[in-house]
C-alpha cells in the first residue's frame, strides 16, 4: 500500500492526471482508513515541502476540467 501512496505523491508532483487516476483507482480497491489518512498526510507534507504553502489555500480551478465547480474561477481545498 505504501508503494502506491508514494507513486500517487510522485504523480501529483509531476501533474500526471492520467497516472493519478489509474493509481487512485487501484488505491480505492484496497485502501482502508489508515491508508487514506497516510495518503492525505503524504500529500500534505509533499505540498508543503514543494510550495511552502498549506493545502487549505485557494488554488485556481483547471479550465475545462471535469469538476462540477467549473463555473467558478477558484476552488477551495481544505486540509
VMD Tcl script that builds the backbone (N, CA, C; Angstrom):
set m [mol new atoms 237]
animate dup $m
set s [atomselect $m all]
$s set {name element resname resid chain x y z} {
  {N N UNK 1 A 0.822 -1.189 0.000}
  {CA C UNK 1 A 0.000 0.000 0.000}
  {C C UNK 1 A 0.868 1.255 0.000}
  {N N UNK 2 A 1.920 1.255 0.785}
  {CA C UNK 2 A 2.774 2.449 0.872}
  {C C UNK 2 A 3.430 2.766 -0.470}
  {N N UNK 3 A 3.730 1.736 -1.254}
  {CA C UNK 3 A 4.318 1.972 -2.573}
  {C C UNK 3 A 3.328 2.714 -3.467}
  {N N UNK 4 A 2.054 2.349 -3.376}
  {CA C UNK 4 A 1.026 3.021 -4.168}
  {C C UNK 4 A 0.873 4.466 -3.720}
  {N N UNK 5 A 0.897 4.698 -2.418}
  {CA C UNK 5 A 0.799 6.062 -1.898}
  {C C UNK 5 A 1.957 6.902 -2.421}
  {N N UNK 6 A 3.166 6.387 -2.363}
  {CA C UNK 6 A 4.326 7.138 -2.842}
  {C C UNK 6 A 4.229 7.392 -4.339}
  {N N UNK 7 A 3.716 6.423 -5.089}
  {CA C UNK 7 A 3.531 6.619 -6.532}
  {C C UNK 7 A 2.500 7.713 -6.801}
  {N N UNK 8 A 1.435 7.769 -6.005}
  {CA C UNK 8 A 0.432 8.825 -6.151}
  {C C UNK 8 A 1.061 10.179 -5.858}
  {N N UNK 9 A 1.846 10.269 -4.806}
  {CA C UNK 9 A 2.504 11.530 -4.447}
  {C C UNK 9 A 3.417 11.986 -5.577}
  {N N UNK 10 A 4.182 11.071 -6.159}
  {CA C UNK 10 A 5.063 11.428 -7.273}
  {C C UNK 10 A 4.253 11.883 -8.486}
  {N N UNK 11 A 3.162 11.186 -8.784}
  {CA C UNK 11 A 2.330 11.546 -9.940}
  {C C UNK 11 A 1.687 12.920 -9.741}
  {N N UNK 12 A 1.254 13.206 -8.517}
  {CA C UNK 12 A 0.683 14.525 -8.225}
  {C C UNK 12 A 1.749 15.594 -8.421}
  {N N UNK 13 A 2.941 15.332 -7.928}
  {CA C UNK 13 A 4.042 16.285 -8.090}
  {C C UNK 13 A 4.374 16.543 -9.549}
  {N N UNK 14 A 4.237 15.504 -10.374}
  {CA C UNK 14 A 4.524 15.637 -11.802}
  {C C UNK 14 A 3.332 16.189 -12.582}
  {N N UNK 15 A 2.166 16.229 -11.950}
  {CA C UNK 15 A 0.971 16.716 -12.631}
  {C C UNK 15 A 0.429 15.752 -13.671}
  {N N UNK 16 A 0.691 14.467 -13.509}
  {CA C UNK 16 A 0.267 13.445 -14.468}
  {C C UNK 16 A -1.142 12.958 -14.136}
  {N N UNK 17 A -2.152 13.637 -14.689}
  {CA C UNK 17 A -3.551 13.339 -14.372}
  {C C UNK 17 A -3.961 11.911 -14.709}
  {N N UNK 18 A -3.485 11.397 -15.827}
  {CA C UNK 18 A -3.854 10.042 -16.228}
  {C C UNK 18 A -3.307 9.027 -15.231}
  {N N UNK 19 A -2.045 9.169 -14.874}
  {CA C UNK 19 A -1.436 8.250 -13.907}
  {C C UNK 19 A -2.083 8.396 -12.537}
  {N N UNK 20 A -2.385 9.626 -12.125}
  {CA C UNK 20 A -3.055 9.838 -10.843}
  {C C UNK 20 A -4.367 9.071 -10.821}
  {N N UNK 21 A -5.152 9.177 -11.877}
  {CA C UNK 21 A -6.428 8.470 -11.960}
  {C C UNK 21 A -6.269 6.964 -11.864}
  {N N UNK 22 A -5.303 6.434 -12.574}
  {CA C UNK 22 A -5.058 4.980 -12.531}
  {C C UNK 22 A -4.641 4.525 -11.138}
  {N N UNK 23 A -3.733 5.278 -10.536}
  {CA C UNK 23 A -3.251 4.906 -9.203}
  {C C UNK 23 A -4.351 5.029 -8.157}
  {N N UNK 24 A -5.151 6.088 -8.250}
  {CA C UNK 24 A -6.244 6.244 -7.292}
  {C C UNK 24 A -7.288 5.147 -7.454}
  {N N UNK 25 A -7.529 4.731 -8.693}
  {CA C UNK 25 A -8.458 3.628 -8.923}
  {C C UNK 25 A -7.957 2.355 -8.233}
  {N N UNK 26 A -6.681 2.067 -8.392}
  {CA C UNK 26 A -6.084 0.898 -7.729}
  {C C UNK 26 A -6.131 1.064 -6.208}
  {N N UNK 27 A -5.798 2.266 -5.745}
  {CA C UNK 27 A -5.771 2.560 -4.311}
  {C C UNK 27 A -7.146 2.342 -3.680}
  {N N UNK 28 A -8.199 2.806 -4.330}
  {CA C UNK 28 A -9.541 2.692 -3.754}
  {C C UNK 28 A -10.021 1.248 -3.669}
  {N N UNK 29 A -9.450 0.370 -4.453}
  {CA C UNK 29 A -9.843 -1.040 -4.414}
  {C C UNK 29 A -9.335 -1.749 -3.161}
  {N N UNK 30 A -8.249 -1.254 -2.585}
  {CA C UNK 30 A -7.620 -1.974 -1.467}
  {C C UNK 30 A -7.390 -1.124 -0.217}
  {N N UNK 31 A -7.629 0.169 -0.304}
  {CA C UNK 31 A -7.288 1.062 0.803}
  {C C UNK 31 A -8.264 0.948 1.965}
  {N N UNK 32 A -7.716 1.019 3.159}
  {CA C UNK 32 A -8.544 1.123 4.355}
  {C C UNK 32 A -8.391 2.556 4.895}
  {N N UNK 33 A -9.015 2.830 6.023}
  {CA C UNK 33 A -8.987 4.182 6.577}
  {C C UNK 33 A -7.561 4.640 6.870}
  {N N UNK 34 A -6.746 3.769 7.441}
  {CA C UNK 34 A -5.367 4.141 7.767}
  {C C UNK 34 A -4.577 4.505 6.516}
  {N N UNK 35 A -4.810 3.778 5.433}
  {CA C UNK 35 A -4.123 4.080 4.177}
  {C C UNK 35 A -4.569 5.427 3.629}
  {N N UNK 36 A -5.844 5.732 3.752}
  {CA C UNK 36 A -6.362 7.020 3.297}
  {C C UNK 36 A -5.738 8.168 4.095}
  {N N UNK 37 A -5.636 7.993 5.401}
  {CA C UNK 37 A -5.017 9.013 6.242}
  {C C UNK 37 A -3.539 9.169 5.881}
  {N N UNK 38 A -2.878 8.056 5.614}
  {CA C UNK 38 A -1.468 8.111 5.219}
  {C C UNK 38 A -1.310 8.875 3.902}
  {N N UNK 39 A -2.181 8.620 2.931}
  {CA C UNK 39 A -2.121 9.329 1.658}
  {C C UNK 39 A -2.322 10.828 1.876}
  {N N UNK 40 A -3.301 11.188 2.673}
  {CA C UNK 40 A -3.558 12.600 2.959}
  {C C UNK 40 A -2.339 13.257 3.594}
  {N N UNK 41 A -1.729 12.578 4.546}
  {CA C UNK 41 A -0.555 13.116 5.229}
  {C C UNK 41 A 0.599 13.303 4.257}
  {N N UNK 42 A 0.832 12.307 3.400}
  {CA C UNK 42 A 1.935 12.400 2.432}
  {C C UNK 42 A 1.708 13.519 1.429}
  {N N UNK 43 A 0.469 13.655 0.948}
  {CA C UNK 43 A 0.180 14.739 0.009}
  {C C UNK 43 A 0.354 16.095 0.683}
  {N N UNK 44 A -0.082 16.199 1.924}
  {CA C UNK 44 A 0.054 17.441 2.687}
  {C C UNK 44 A 1.525 17.806 2.861}
  {N N UNK 45 A 2.331 16.850 3.297}
  {CA C UNK 45 A 3.745 17.153 3.536}
  {C C UNK 45 A 4.479 17.422 2.229}
  {N N UNK 46 A 4.121 16.724 1.166}
  {CA C UNK 46 A 4.756 16.959 -0.131}
  {C C UNK 46 A 4.412 18.349 -0.646}
  {N N UNK 47 A 3.173 18.771 -0.483}
  {CA C UNK 47 A 2.773 20.099 -0.929}
  {C C UNK 47 A 3.514 21.172 -0.138}
  {N N UNK 48 A 3.595 21.006 1.159}
  {CA C UNK 48 A 4.309 21.989 1.987}
  {C C UNK 48 A 5.782 22.037 1.627}
  {N N UNK 49 A 6.379 20.885 1.330}
  {CA C UNK 49 A 7.806 20.834 1.017}
  {C C UNK 49 A 8.111 21.493 -0.325}
  {N N UNK 50 A 7.200 21.370 -1.291}
  {CA C UNK 50 A 7.481 21.897 -2.620}
  {C C UNK 50 A 7.017 23.322 -2.815}
  {N N UNK 51 A 5.978 23.750 -2.095}
  {CA C UNK 51 A 5.449 25.093 -2.317}
  {C C UNK 51 A 5.586 25.993 -1.109}
  {N N UNK 52 A 5.779 25.398 0.052}
  {CA C UNK 52 A 5.849 26.194 1.260}
  {C C UNK 52 A 4.500 26.742 1.695}
  {N N UNK 53 A 3.421 26.211 1.101}
  {CA C UNK 53 A 2.081 26.670 1.465}
  {C C UNK 53 A 1.295 25.536 2.068}
  {N N UNK 54 A 0.193 25.883 2.676}
  {CA C UNK 54 A -0.706 24.881 3.251}
  {C C UNK 54 A -1.739 24.489 2.211}
  {N N UNK 55 A -2.185 23.236 2.218}
  {CA C UNK 55 A -3.156 22.799 1.224}
  {C C UNK 55 A -4.515 23.437 1.353}
  {N N UNK 56 A -4.841 24.128 2.428}
  {CA C UNK 56 A -6.152 24.733 2.545}
  {C C UNK 56 A -6.165 26.153 2.005}
  {N N UNK 57 A -5.205 26.489 1.156}
  {CA C UNK 57 A -5.215 27.783 0.484}
  {C C UNK 57 A -6.015 27.651 -0.812}
  {N N UNK 58 A -6.353 28.776 -1.421}
  {CA C UNK 58 A -7.111 28.699 -2.669}
  {C C UNK 58 A -6.169 28.395 -3.812}
  {N N UNK 59 A -6.658 27.618 -4.746}
  {CA C UNK 59 A -5.898 27.292 -5.948}
  {C C UNK 59 A -6.802 27.527 -7.144}
  {N N UNK 60 A -6.224 27.895 -8.284}
  {CA C UNK 60 A -7.076 28.114 -9.445}
  {C C UNK 60 A -7.665 26.798 -9.945}
  {N N UNK 61 A -8.892 26.853 -10.418}
  {CA C UNK 61 A -9.542 25.677 -10.989}
  {C C UNK 61 A -9.001 25.466 -12.397}
  {N N UNK 62 A -8.904 24.227 -12.799}
  {CA C UNK 62 A -8.427 23.919 -14.143}
  {C C UNK 62 A -9.512 24.261 -15.155}
  {N N UNK 63 A -9.209 25.120 -16.135}
  {CA C UNK 63 A -10.227 25.452 -17.127}
  {C C UNK 63 A -10.593 24.224 -17.951}
  {N N UNK 64 A -11.880 24.014 -18.155}
  {CA C UNK 64 A -12.331 22.889 -18.964}
  {C C UNK 64 A -12.236 21.553 -18.277}
  {N N UNK 65 A -11.933 21.547 -16.990}
  {CA C UNK 65 A -11.818 20.284 -16.259}
  {C C UNK 65 A -13.170 19.636 -16.045}
  {N N UNK 66 A -13.163 18.448 -15.467}
  {CA C UNK 66 A -14.393 17.707 -15.244}
  {C C UNK 66 A -15.079 18.084 -13.941}
  {N N UNK 67 A -14.544 19.049 -13.242}
  {CA C UNK 67 A -15.093 19.426 -11.947}
  {C C UNK 67 A -16.467 20.052 -12.089}
  {N N UNK 68 A -17.334 19.763 -11.117}
  {CA C UNK 68 A -18.639 20.404 -11.102}
  {C C UNK 68 A -18.512 21.871 -10.738}
  {N N UNK 69 A -17.324 22.288 -10.320}
  {CA C UNK 69 A -17.079 23.676 -9.943}
  {C C UNK 69 A -16.502 24.477 -11.109}
  {N N UNK 70 A -16.624 23.956 -12.313}
  {CA C UNK 70 A -16.032 24.597 -13.475}
  {C C UNK 70 A -16.395 26.061 -13.620}
  {N N UNK 71 A -17.603 26.413 -13.262}
  {CA C UNK 71 A -18.053 27.790 -13.427}
  {C C UNK 71 A -17.345 28.781 -12.526}
  {N N UNK 72 A -16.787 28.319 -11.445}
  {CA C UNK 72 A -16.097 29.240 -10.542}
  {C C UNK 72 A -14.656 29.404 -10.985}
  {N N UNK 73 A -14.070 30.515 -10.615}
  {CA C UNK 73 A -12.697 30.762 -11.025}
  {C C UNK 73 A -11.689 30.228 -10.013}
  {N N UNK 74 A -12.141 29.918 -8.809}
  {CA C UNK 74 A -11.243 29.391 -7.785}
  {C C UNK 74 A -11.926 28.278 -7.011}
  {N N UNK 75 A -11.137 27.369 -6.518}
  {CA C UNK 75 A -11.637 26.245 -5.744}
  {C C UNK 75 A -10.925 26.235 -4.407}
  {N N UNK 76 A -11.637 26.015 -3.319}
  {CA C UNK 76 A -11.011 25.909 -2.007}
  {C C UNK 76 A -10.687 24.452 -1.728}
  {N N UNK 77 A -9.490 24.200 -1.260}
  {CA C UNK 77 A -9.080 22.866 -0.857}
  {C C UNK 77 A -8.869 22.912 0.646}
  {N N UNK 78 A -9.565 22.074 1.359}
  {CA C UNK 78 A -9.460 22.068 2.813}
  {C C UNK 78 A -8.574 20.936 3.270}
  {N N UNK 79 A -7.640 21.221 4.174}
  {CA C UNK 79 A -6.670 20.228 4.624}
  {C C UNK 79 A -6.996 19.606 5.884}
}
mol reanalyze $m
mol bondsrecalc $m
mol representation Tube
mol addrep $m
